[in-house]
Amino acid sequence: MPFGNKPKPDDRSDNVEKLQEMIQNTIENMERAEETMALSDSDETRRQVEEKNERRRESIEAMREEVRDEARANGQITE
């Protein structure tokens, strides 16, 4: 491997924190989108917001599962 191209070691120590922050940001985005939808007269805008927020809910659930997996891997929880 050429000098300077050494891969970084896999540091997963703060993955749970990063995932939790991503979840919070996604929830905030959903709330803002809901506010936009409430102010819109457009059925198309409402439909798009509803679809996007459904995808966001799915992403949040996947991130929460990843938080659980990371916490288990770090010995923070046992099940």
PyMOL Python script that loads the backbone (N, CA, C, O; Angstrom):
from pymol import cmd

cmd.read_pdbstr("""\
ATOM      1  N   MET A   1       0.849  -1.178   0.000  1.00  0.00           N
ATOM      2  CA  MET A   1       0.000   0.000   0.000  1.00  0.00           C
ATOM      3  C   MET A   1       0.893   1.240   0.000  1.00  0.00           C
ATOM      4  O   MET A   1       1.811   1.326   0.816  1.00  0.00           O
ATOM      5  N   PRO A   2       0.652   2.195  -0.888  1.00  0.00           N
ATOM      6  CA  PRO A   2       1.493   3.395  -0.943  1.00  0.00           C
ATOM      7  C   PRO A   2       1.391   4.206   0.347  1.00  0.00           C
ATOM      8  O   PRO A   2       0.383   4.181   1.053  1.00  0.00           O
ATOM      9  N   PHE A   3       2.460   4.912   0.616  1.00  0.00           N
ATOM     10  CA  PHE A   3       2.507   5.765   1.803  1.00  0.00           C
ATOM     11  C   PHE A   3       1.351   6.759   1.793  1.00  0.00           C
ATOM     12  O   PHE A   3       1.035   7.342   0.756  1.00  0.00           O
ATOM     13  N   GLY A   4       0.719   6.950   2.959  1.00  0.00           N
ATOM     14  CA  GLY A   4      -0.356   7.926   3.073  1.00  0.00           C
ATOM     15  C   GLY A   4      -1.738   7.385   2.760  1.00  0.00           C
ATOM     16  O   GLY A   4      -2.729   8.093   2.939  1.00  0.00           O
ATOM     17  N   ASN A   5      -1.827   6.150   2.299  1.00  0.00           N
ATOM     18  CA  ASN A   5      -3.124   5.572   1.968  1.00  0.00           C
ATOM     19  C   ASN A   5      -3.539   4.492   2.961  1.00  0.00           C
ATOM     20  O   ASN A   5      -4.308   3.591   2.626  1.00  0.00           O
ATOM     21  N   LYS A   6      -3.032   4.591   4.164  1.00  0.00           N
ATOM     22  CA  LYS A   6      -3.349   3.601   5.186  1.00  0.00           C
ATOM     23  C   LYS A   6      -4.797   3.806   5.651  1.00  0.00           C
ATOM     24  O   LYS A   6      -5.170   4.921   6.015  1.00  0.00           O
ATOM     25  N   PRO A   7      -5.611   2.754   5.646  1.00  0.00           N
ATOM     26  CA  PRO A   7      -6.992   2.920   6.091  1.00  0.00           C
ATOM     27  C   PRO A   7      -7.056   3.237   7.578  1.00  0.00           C
ATOM     28  O   PRO A   7      -6.231   2.780   8.369  1.00  0.00           O
ATOM     29  N   LYS A   8      -8.052   4.025   7.931  1.00  0.00           N
ATOM     30  CA  LYS A   8      -8.243   4.367   9.332  1.00  0.00           C
ATOM     31  C   LYS A   8      -8.782   3.151  10.073  1.00  0.00           C
ATOM     32  O   LYS A   8      -9.552   2.374   9.509  1.00  0.00           O
ATOM     33  N   PRO A   9      -8.386   2.982  11.324  1.00  0.00           N
ATOM     34  CA  PRO A   9      -8.959   1.874  12.089  1.00  0.00           C
ATOM     35  C   PRO A   9     -10.460   2.104  12.293  1.00  0.00           C
ATOM     36  O   PRO A   9     -10.926   3.243  12.326  1.00  0.00           O
ATOM     37  N   ASP A  10     -11.197   1.019  12.426  1.00  0.00           N
ATOM     38  CA  ASP A  10     -12.647   1.103  12.600  1.00  0.00           C
ATOM     39  C   ASP A  10     -12.952   1.520  14.027  1.00  0.00           C
ATOM     40  O   ASP A  10     -12.875   0.708  14.949  1.00  0.00           O
ATOM     41  N   ASP A  11     -13.300   2.797  14.210  1.00  0.00           N
ATOM     42  CA  ASP A  11     -13.637   3.321  15.539  1.00  0.00           C
ATOM     43  C   ASP A  11     -15.148   3.433  15.638  1.00  0.00           C
ATOM     44  O   ASP A  11     -15.756   4.342  15.074  1.00  0.00           O
ATOM     45  N   ARG A  12     -15.742   2.501  16.360  1.00  0.00           N
ATOM     46  CA  ARG A  12     -17.189   2.477  16.491  1.00  0.00           C
ATOM     47  C   ARG A  12     -17.620   2.956  17.871  1.00  0.00           C
ATOM     48  O   ARG A  12     -18.782   2.789  18.243  1.00  0.00           O
ATOM     49  N   SER A  13     -16.727   3.534  18.620  1.00  0.00           N
ATOM     50  CA  SER A  13     -17.019   3.885  20.009  1.00  0.00           C
ATOM     51  C   SER A  13     -18.135   4.908  20.158  1.00  0.00           C
ATOM     52  O   SER A  13     -18.826   4.925  21.177  1.00  0.00           O
ATOM     53  N   ASP A  14     -18.321   5.761  19.153  1.00  0.00           N
ATOM     54  CA  ASP A  14     -19.360   6.789  19.281  1.00  0.00           C
ATOM     55  C   ASP A  14     -20.521   6.572  18.301  1.00  0.00           C
ATOM     56  O   ASP A  14     -21.296   7.494  18.044  1.00  0.00           O
ATOM     57  N   ASN A  15     -20.639   5.360  17.758  1.00  0.00           N
ATOM     58  CA  ASN A  15     -21.717   5.087  16.807  1.00  0.00           C
ATOM     59  C   ASN A  15     -23.095   5.279  17.421  1.00  0.00           C
ATOM     60  O   ASN A  15     -23.988   5.824  16.772  1.00  0.00           O
ATOM     61  N   VAL A  16     -23.282   4.841  18.665  1.00  0.00           N
ATOM     62  CA  VAL A  16     -24.591   4.971  19.303  1.00  0.00           C
ATOM     63  C   VAL A  16     -24.966   6.446  19.402  1.00  0.00           C
ATOM     64  O   VAL A  16     -26.098   6.820  19.096  1.00  0.00           O
ATOM     65  N   GLU A  17     -24.024   7.285  19.829  1.00  0.00           N
ATOM     66  CA  GLU A  17     -24.290   8.723  19.942  1.00  0.00           C
ATOM     67  C   GLU A  17     -24.617   9.323  18.577  1.00  0.00           C
ATOM     68  O   GLU A  17     -25.556  10.109  18.454  1.00  0.00           O
ATOM     69  N   LYS A  18     -23.856   8.961  17.563  1.00  0.00           N
ATOM     70  CA  LYS A  18     -24.092   9.495  16.218  1.00  0.00           C
ATOM     71  C   LYS A  18     -25.457   9.060  15.698  1.00  0.00           C
ATOM     72  O   LYS A  18     -26.182   9.861  15.107  1.00  0.00           O
ATOM     73  N   LEU A  19     -25.807   7.805  15.914  1.00  0.00           N
ATOM     74  CA  LEU A  19     -27.105   7.314  15.468  1.00  0.00           C
ATOM     75  C   LEU A  19     -28.244   8.016  16.196  1.00  0.00           C
ATOM     76  O   LEU A  19     -29.254   8.366  15.584  1.00  0.00           O
ATOM     77  N   GLN A  20     -28.084   8.221  17.495  1.00  0.00           N
ATOM     78  CA  GLN A  20     -29.128   8.903  18.252  1.00  0.00           C
ATOM     79  C   GLN A  20     -29.302  10.344  17.766  1.00  0.00           C
ATOM     80  O   GLN A  20     -30.420  10.855  17.714  1.00  0.00           O
ATOM     81  N   GLU A  21     -28.210  10.984  17.417  1.00  0.00           N
ATOM     82  CA  GLU A  21     -28.287  12.342  16.870  1.00  0.00           C
ATOM     83  C   GLU A  21     -28.991  12.330  15.513  1.00  0.00           C
ATOM     84  O   GLU A  21     -29.793  13.216  15.216  1.00  0.00           O
ATOM     85  N   MET A  22     -28.689  11.325  14.693  1.00  0.00           N
ATOM     86  CA  MET A  22     -29.343  11.213  13.390  1.00  0.00           C
ATOM     87  C   MET A  22     -30.849  10.984  13.561  1.00  0.00           C
ATOM     88  O   MET A  22     -31.654  11.537  12.813  1.00  0.00           O
ATOM     89  N   ILE A  23     -31.218  10.173  14.541  1.00  0.00           N
ATOM     90  CA  ILE A  23     -32.638   9.928  14.812  1.00  0.00           C
ATOM     91  C   ILE A  23     -33.317  11.235  15.206  1.00  0.00           C
ATOM     92  O   ILE A  23     -34.393  11.556  14.700  1.00  0.00           O
ATOM     93  N   GLN A  24     -32.691  11.987  16.108  1.00  0.00           N
ATOM     94  CA  GLN A  24     -33.275  13.254  16.546  1.00  0.00           C
ATOM     95  C   GLN A  24     -33.421  14.229  15.386  1.00  0.00           C
ATOM     96  O   GLN A  24     -34.442  14.905  15.264  1.00  0.00           O
ATOM     97  N   ASN A  25     -32.407  14.302  14.539  1.00  0.00           N
ATOM     98  CA  ASN A  25     -32.473  15.193  13.369  1.00  0.00           C
ATOM     99  C   ASN A  25     -33.598  14.783  12.426  1.00  0.00           C
ATOM    100  O   ASN A  25     -34.297  15.639  11.882  1.00  0.00           O
ATOM    101  N   THR A  26     -33.774  13.489  12.232  1.00  0.00           N
ATOM    102  CA  THR A  26     -34.824  12.998  11.351  1.00  0.00           C
ATOM    103  C   THR A  26     -36.204  13.326  11.919  1.00  0.00           C
ATOM    104  O   THR A  26     -37.109  13.708  11.177  1.00  0.00           O
ATOM    105  N   ILE A  27     -36.363  13.178  13.230  1.00  0.00           N
ATOM    106  CA  ILE A  27     -37.632  13.525  13.878  1.00  0.00           C
ATOM    107  C   ILE A  27     -37.920  15.019  13.696  1.00  0.00           C
ATOM    108  O   ILE A  27     -39.052  15.404  13.405  1.00  0.00           O
ATOM    109  N   GLU A  28     -36.905  15.847  13.867  1.00  0.00           N
ATOM    110  CA  GLU A  28     -37.084  17.289  13.683  1.00  0.00           C
ATOM    111  C   GLU A  28     -37.468  17.609  12.231  1.00  0.00           C
ATOM    112  O   GLU A  28     -38.305  18.477  11.986  1.00  0.00           O
ATOM    113  N   ASN A  29     -36.860  16.913  11.283  1.00  0.00           N
ATOM    114  CA  ASN A  29     -37.213  17.114   9.875  1.00  0.00           C
ATOM    115  C   ASN A  29     -38.665  16.719   9.617  1.00  0.00           C
ATOM    116  O   ASN A  29     -39.371  17.387   8.862  1.00  0.00           O
ATOM    117  N   MET A  30     -39.101  15.643  10.243  1.00  0.00           N
ATOM    118  CA  MET A  30     -40.497  15.218  10.089  1.00  0.00           C
ATOM    119  C   MET A  30     -41.436  16.285  10.642  1.00  0.00           C
ATOM    120  O   MET A  30     -42.455  16.600  10.028  1.00  0.00           O
ATOM    121  N   GLU A  31     -41.096  16.833  11.789  1.00  0.00           N
ATOM    122  CA  GLU A  31     -41.947  17.857  12.403  1.00  0.00           C
ATOM    123  C   GLU A  31     -42.033  19.097  11.527  1.00  0.00           C
ATOM    124  O   GLU A  31     -43.110  19.670  11.360  1.00  0.00           O
ATOM    125  N   ARG A  32     -40.895  19.516  10.965  1.00  0.00           N
ATOM    126  CA  ARG A  32     -40.896  20.679  10.064  1.00  0.00           C
ATOM    127  C   ARG A  32     -41.730  20.391   8.818  1.00  0.00           C
ATOM    128  O   ARG A  32     -42.464  21.256   8.340  1.00  0.00           O
ATOM    129  N   ALA A  33     -41.614  19.186   8.305  1.00  0.00           N
ATOM    130  CA  ALA A  33     -42.391  18.823   7.124  1.00  0.00           C
ATOM    131  C   ALA A  33     -43.884  18.822   7.437  1.00  0.00           C
ATOM    132  O   ALA A  33     -44.694  19.242   6.611  1.00  0.00           O
ATOM    133  N   GLU A  34     -44.244  18.353   8.617  1.00  0.00           N
ATOM    134  CA  GLU A  34     -45.650  18.364   9.027  1.00  0.00           C
ATOM    135  C   GLU A  34     -46.168  19.803   9.105  1.00  0.00           C
ATOM    136  O   GLU A  34     -47.300  20.081   8.709  1.00  0.00           O
ATOM    137  N   GLU A  35     -45.344  20.706   9.610  1.00  0.00           N
ATOM    138  CA  GLU A  35     -45.737  22.118   9.681  1.00  0.00           C
ATOM    139  C   GLU A  35     -45.952  22.679   8.281  1.00  0.00           C
ATOM    140  O   GLU A  35     -46.921  23.397   8.036  1.00  0.00           O
ATOM    141  N   THR A  36     -45.047  22.350   7.367  1.00  0.00           N
ATOM    142  CA  THR A  36     -45.176  22.797   5.982  1.00  0.00           C
ATOM    143  C   THR A  36     -46.461  22.250   5.372  1.00  0.00           C
ATOM    144  O   THR A  36     -47.189  22.964   4.683  1.00  0.00           O
ATOM    145  N   MET A  37     -46.725  20.978   5.635  1.00  0.00           N
ATOM    146  CA  MET A  37     -47.914  20.341   5.084  1.00  0.00           C
ATOM    147  C   MET A  37     -49.187  21.028   5.601  1.00  0.00           C
ATOM    148  O   MET A  37     -50.147  21.211   4.853  1.00  0.00           O
ATOM    149  N   ALA A  38     -49.185  21.402   6.873  1.00  0.00           N
ATOM    150  CA  ALA A  38     -50.354  22.041   7.464  1.00  0.00           C
ATOM    151  C   ALA A  38     -50.636  23.408   6.823  1.00  0.00           C
ATOM    152  O   ALA A  38     -51.783  23.852   6.769  1.00  0.00           O
ATOM    153  N   LEU A  39     -49.586  24.061   6.343  1.00  0.00           N
ATOM    154  CA  LEU A  39     -49.742  25.381   5.736  1.00  0.00           C
ATOM    155  C   LEU A  39     -50.011  25.331   4.232  1.00  0.00           C
ATOM    156  O   LEU A  39     -50.323  26.348   3.613  1.00  0.00           O
ATOM    157  N   SER A  40     -49.886  24.147   3.661  1.00  0.00           N
ATOM    158  CA  SER A  40     -50.004  24.022   2.204  1.00  0.00           C
ATOM    159  C   SER A  40     -51.448  23.731   1.786  1.00  0.00           C
ATOM    160  O   SER A  40     -52.180  22.996   2.448  1.00  0.00           O
ATOM    161  N   ASP A  41     -51.819  24.338   0.667  1.00  0.00           N
ATOM    162  CA  ASP A  41     -53.129  24.069   0.070  1.00  0.00           C
ATOM    163  C   ASP A  41     -53.027  22.987  -1.007  1.00  0.00           C
ATOM    164  O   ASP A  41     -54.036  22.554  -1.564  1.00  0.00           O
ATOM    165  N   SER A  42     -51.814  22.567  -1.287  1.00  0.00           N
ATOM    166  CA  SER A  42     -51.585  21.640  -2.390  1.00  0.00           C
ATOM    167  C   SER A  42     -51.727  20.186  -1.938  1.00  0.00           C
ATOM    168  O   SER A  42     -51.037  19.742  -1.021  1.00  0.00           O
ATOM    169  N   ASP A  43     -52.624  19.455  -2.588  1.00  0.00           N
ATOM    170  CA  ASP A  43     -52.760  18.027  -2.300  1.00  0.00           C
ATOM    171  C   ASP A  43     -51.479  17.286  -2.655  1.00  0.00           C
ATOM    172  O   ASP A  43     -51.086  16.342  -1.970  1.00  0.00           O
ATOM    173  N   GLU A  44     -50.831  17.721  -3.732  1.00  0.00           N
ATOM    174  CA  GLU A  44     -49.587  17.078  -4.164  1.00  0.00           C
ATOM    175  C   GLU A  44     -48.497  17.262  -3.109  1.00  0.00           C
ATOM    176  O   GLU A  44     -47.775  16.315  -2.795  1.00  0.00           O
ATOM    177  N   THR A  45     -48.374  18.469  -2.561  1.00  0.00           N
ATOM    178  CA  THR A  45     -47.379  18.722  -1.512  1.00  0.00           C
ATOM    179  C   THR A  45     -47.668  17.852  -0.292  1.00  0.00           C
ATOM    180  O   THR A  45     -46.755  17.258   0.281  1.00  0.00           O
ATOM    181  N   ARG A  46     -48.925  17.779   0.099  1.00  0.00           N
ATOM    182  CA  ARG A  46     -49.301  16.947   1.250  1.00  0.00           C
ATOM    183  C   ARG A  46     -48.942  15.479   1.007  1.00  0.00           C
ATOM    184  O   ARG A  46     -48.397  14.808   1.883  1.00  0.00           O
ATOM    185  N   ARG A  47     -49.253  14.998  -0.185  1.00  0.00           N
ATOM    186  CA  ARG A  47     -48.945  13.607  -0.522  1.00  0.00           C
ATOM    187  C   ARG A  47     -47.444  13.348  -0.458  1.00  0.00           C
ATOM    188  O   ARG A  47     -47.000  12.341   0.094  1.00  0.00           O
ATOM    189  N   GLN A  48     -46.665  14.270  -1.030  1.00  0.00           N
ATOM    190  CA  GLN A  48     -45.209  14.112  -1.023  1.00  0.00           C
ATOM    191  C   GLN A  48     -44.657  14.116   0.393  1.00  0.00           C
ATOM    192  O   GLN A  48     -43.779  13.317   0.720  1.00  0.00           O
ATOM    193  N   VAL A  49     -45.166  15.015   1.240  1.00  0.00           N
ATOM    194  CA  VAL A  49     -44.699  15.087   2.627  1.00  0.00           C
ATOM    195  C   VAL A  49     -45.060  13.802   3.369  1.00  0.00           C
ATOM    196  O   VAL A  49     -44.244  13.261   4.115  1.00  0.00           O
ATOM    197  N   GLU A  50     -46.275  13.320   3.164  1.00  0.00           N
ATOM    198  CA  GLU A  50     -46.694  12.083   3.825  1.00  0.00           C
ATOM    199  C   GLU A  50     -45.819  10.910   3.406  1.00  0.00           C
ATOM    200  O   GLU A  50     -45.421  10.099   4.242  1.00  0.00           O
ATOM    201  N   GLU A  51     -45.518  10.817   2.113  1.00  0.00           N
ATOM    202  CA  GLU A  51     -44.663   9.729   1.625  1.00  0.00           C
ATOM    203  C   GLU A  51     -43.252   9.841   2.189  1.00  0.00           C
ATOM    204  O   GLU A  51     -42.659   8.849   2.612  1.00  0.00           O
ATOM    205  N   LYS A  52     -42.728  11.052   2.190  1.00  0.00           N
ATOM    206  CA  LYS A  52     -41.368  11.240   2.700  1.00  0.00           C
ATOM    207  C   LYS A  52     -41.307  10.939   4.194  1.00  0.00           C
ATOM    208  O   LYS A  52     -40.351  10.319   4.660  1.00  0.00           O
ATOM    209  N   ASN A  53     -42.312  11.369   4.945  1.00  0.00           N
ATOM    210  CA  ASN A  53     -42.309  11.097   6.371  1.00  0.00           C
ATOM    211  C   ASN A  53     -42.476   9.608   6.661  1.00  0.00           C
ATOM    212  O   ASN A  53     -41.961   9.117   7.665  1.00  0.00           O
ATOM    213  N   GLU A  54     -43.178   8.894   5.811  1.00  0.00           N
ATOM    214  CA  GLU A  54     -43.278   7.442   5.984  1.00  0.00           C
ATOM    215  C   GLU A  54     -41.903   6.807   5.801  1.00  0.00           C
ATOM    216  O   GLU A  54     -41.519   5.918   6.561  1.00  0.00           O
ATOM    217  N   ARG A  55     -41.166   7.262   4.795  1.00  0.00           N
ATOM    218  CA  ARG A  55     -39.799   6.753   4.603  1.00  0.00           C
ATOM    219  C   ARG A  55     -38.925   7.124   5.794  1.00  0.00           C
ATOM    220  O   ARG A  55     -38.083   6.333   6.220  1.00  0.00           O
ATOM    221  N   ARG A  56     -39.122   8.323   6.330  1.00  0.00           N
ATOM    222  CA  ARG A  56     -38.359   8.740   7.507  1.00  0.00           C
ATOM    223  C   ARG A  56     -38.671   7.839   8.703  1.00  0.00           C
ATOM    224  O   ARG A  56     -37.768   7.456   9.446  1.00  0.00           O
ATOM    225  N   ARG A  57     -39.961   7.500   8.888  1.00  0.00           N
ATOM    226  CA  ARG A  57     -40.324   6.593   9.996  1.00  0.00           C
ATOM    227  C   ARG A  57     -39.624   5.245   9.848  1.00  0.00           C
ATOM    228  O   ARG A  57     -39.145   4.672  10.827  1.00  0.00           O
ATOM    229  N   GLU A  58     -39.571   4.751   8.627  1.00  0.00           N
ATOM    230  CA  GLU A  58     -38.877   3.482   8.371  1.00  0.00           C
ATOM    231  C   GLU A  58     -37.385   3.613   8.680  1.00  0.00           C
ATOM    232  O   GLU A  58     -36.786   2.708   9.262  1.00  0.00           O
ATOM    233  N   SER A  59     -36.795   4.728   8.292  1.00  0.00           N
ATOM    234  CA  SER A  59     -35.376   4.961   8.573  1.00  0.00           C
ATOM    235  C   SER A  59     -35.114   5.044  10.072  1.00  0.00           C
ATOM    236  O   SER A  59     -34.124   4.511  10.572  1.00  0.00           O
ATOM    237  N   ILE A  60     -36.009   5.715  10.777  1.00  0.00           N
ATOM    238  CA  ILE A  60     -35.845   5.842  12.229  1.00  0.00           C
ATOM    239  C   ILE A  60     -35.865   4.463  12.879  1.00  0.00           C
ATOM    240  O   ILE A  60     -35.042   4.169  13.746  1.00  0.00           O
ATOM    241  N   GLU A  61     -36.800   3.621  12.462  1.00  0.00           N
ATOM    242  CA  GLU A  61     -36.868   2.279  13.038  1.00  0.00           C
ATOM    243  C   GLU A  61     -35.586   1.496  12.752  1.00  0.00           C
ATOM    244  O   GLU A  61     -35.077   0.794  13.625  1.00  0.00           O
ATOM    245  N   ALA A  62     -35.070   1.618  11.534  1.00  0.00           N
ATOM    246  CA  ALA A  62     -33.817   0.938  11.181  1.00  0.00           C
ATOM    247  C   ALA A  62     -32.659   1.483  12.015  1.00  0.00           C
ATOM    248  O   ALA A  62     -31.814   0.715  12.475  1.00  0.00           O
ATOM    249  N   MET A  63     -32.612   2.799  12.212  1.00  0.00           N
ATOM    250  CA  MET A  63     -31.536   3.386  13.026  1.00  0.00           C
ATOM    251  C   MET A  63     -31.659   2.947  14.479  1.00  0.00           C
ATOM    252  O   MET A  63     -30.648   2.690  15.133  1.00  0.00           O
ATOM    253  N   ARG A  64     -32.882   2.859  14.992  1.00  0.00           N
ATOM    254  CA  ARG A  64     -33.072   2.402  16.380  1.00  0.00           C
ATOM    255  C   ARG A  64     -32.600   0.965  16.535  1.00  0.00           C
ATOM    256  O   ARG A  64     -32.001   0.618  17.553  1.00  0.00           O
ATOM    257  N   GLU A  65     -32.860   0.131  15.548  1.00  0.00           N
ATOM    258  CA  GLU A  65     -32.381  -1.255  15.601  1.00  0.00           C
ATOM    259  C   GLU A  65     -30.856  -1.278  15.575  1.00  0.00           C
ATOM    260  O   GLU A  65     -30.227  -2.078  16.268  1.00  0.00           O
ATOM    261  N   GLU A  66     -30.272  -0.404  14.779  1.00  0.00           N
ATOM    262  CA  GLU A  66     -28.808  -0.328  14.722  1.00  0.00           C
ATOM    263  C   GLU A  66     -28.240   0.153  16.058  1.00  0.00           C
ATOM    264  O   GLU A  66     -27.187  -0.318  16.485  1.00  0.00           O
ATOM    265  N   VAL A  67     -28.928   1.086  16.719  1.00  0.00           N
ATOM    266  CA  VAL A  67     -28.500   1.534  18.053  1.00  0.00           C
ATOM    267  C   VAL A  67     -28.494   0.337  19.005  1.00  0.00           C
ATOM    268  O   VAL A  67     -27.544   0.140  19.762  1.00  0.00           O
ATOM    269  N   ARG A  68     -29.566  -0.461  18.958  1.00  0.00           N
ATOM    270  CA  ARG A  68     -29.624  -1.643  19.828  1.00  0.00           C
ATOM    271  C   ARG A  68     -28.481  -2.604  19.516  1.00  0.00           C
ATOM    272  O   ARG A  68     -27.856  -3.140  20.431  1.00  0.00           O
ATOM    273  N   ASP A  69     -28.204  -2.827  18.230  1.00  0.00           N
ATOM    274  CA  ASP A  69     -27.116  -3.717  17.838  1.00  0.00           C
ATOM    275  C   ASP A  69     -25.767  -3.195  18.329  1.00  0.00           C
ATOM    276  O   ASP A  69     -24.954  -3.950  18.864  1.00  0.00           O
ATOM    277  N   GLU A  70     -25.541  -1.908  18.144  1.00  0.00           N
ATOM    278  CA  GLU A  70     -24.279  -1.302  18.595  1.00  0.00           C
ATOM    279  C   GLU A  70     -24.149  -1.381  20.115  1.00  0.00           C
ATOM    280  O   GLU A  70     -23.079  -1.694  20.637  1.00  0.00           O
ATOM    281  N   ALA A  71     -25.229  -1.099  20.810  1.00  0.00           N
ATOM    282  CA  ALA A  71     -25.194  -1.147  22.271  1.00  0.00           C
ATOM    283  C   ALA A  71     -24.898  -2.560  22.753  1.00  0.00           C
ATOM    284  O   ALA A  71     -24.149  -2.749  23.711  1.00  0.00           O
ATOM    285  N   ARG A  72     -25.487  -3.558  22.088  1.00  0.00           N
ATOM    286  CA  ARG A  72     -25.198  -4.959  22.432  1.00  0.00           C
ATOM    287  C   ARG A  72     -23.726  -5.257  22.169  1.00  0.00           C
ATOM    288  O   ARG A  72     -23.055  -5.862  23.006  1.00  0.00           O
ATOM    289  N   ALA A  73     -23.218  -4.833  21.006  1.00  0.00           N
ATOM    290  CA  ALA A  73     -21.834  -5.107  20.640  1.00  0.00           C
ATOM    291  C   ALA A  73     -20.854  -4.452  21.613  1.00  0.00           C
ATOM    292  O   ALA A  73     -19.767  -4.975  21.856  1.00  0.00           O
ATOM    293  N   ASN A  74     -21.246  -3.307  22.164  1.00  0.00           N
ATOM    294  CA  ASN A  74     -20.383  -2.593  23.113  1.00  0.00           C
ATOM    295  C   ASN A  74     -20.591  -3.060  24.546  1.00  0.00           C
ATOM    296  O   ASN A  74     -19.941  -2.558  25.462  1.00  0.00           O
ATOM    297  N   GLY A  75     -21.498  -4.024  24.749  1.00  0.00           N
ATOM    298  CA  GLY A  75     -21.757  -4.533  26.078  1.00  0.00           C
ATOM    299  C   GLY A  75     -22.588  -3.592  26.930  1.00  0.00           C
ATOM    300  O   GLY A  75     -22.641  -3.743  28.150  1.00  0.00           O
ATOM    301  N   GLN A  76     -23.247  -2.606  26.289  1.00  0.00           N
ATOM    302  CA  GLN A  76     -24.034  -1.643  27.029  1.00  0.00           C
ATOM    303  C   GLN A  76     -25.394  -2.201  27.430  1.00  0.00           C
ATOM    304  O   GLN A  76     -25.976  -1.790  28.434  1.00  0.00           O
ATOM    305  N   ILE A  77     -25.900  -3.155  26.623  1.00  0.00           N
ATOM    306  CA  ILE A  77     -27.162  -3.815  26.976  1.00  0.00           C
ATOM    307  C   ILE A  77     -27.026  -5.303  26.690  1.00  0.00           C
ATOM    308  O   ILE A  77     -26.231  -5.723  25.850  1.00  0.00           O
ATOM    309  N   THR A  78     -27.807  -6.075  27.397  1.00  0.00           N
ATOM    310  CA  THR A  78     -27.866  -7.514  27.123  1.00  0.00           C
ATOM    311  C   THR A  78     -29.328  -7.888  26.998  1.00  0.00           C
ATOM    312  O   THR A  78     -30.190  -7.334  27.681  1.00  0.00           O
ATOM    313  N   GLU A  79     -29.594  -8.835  26.117  1.00  0.00           N
ATOM    314  CA  GLU A  79     -30.986  -9.278  25.930  1.00  0.00           C
ATOM    315  C   GLU A  79     -31.022 -10.766  25.848  1.00  0.00           C
ATOM    316  O   GLU A  79     -32.095 -11.350  25.692  1.00  0.00           O
TER     317      GLU A  79
END
""", "prot")
cmd.dss("prot")
cmd.show_as("cartoon", "prot")
cmd.util.cbc("prot")
cmd.orient("prot")
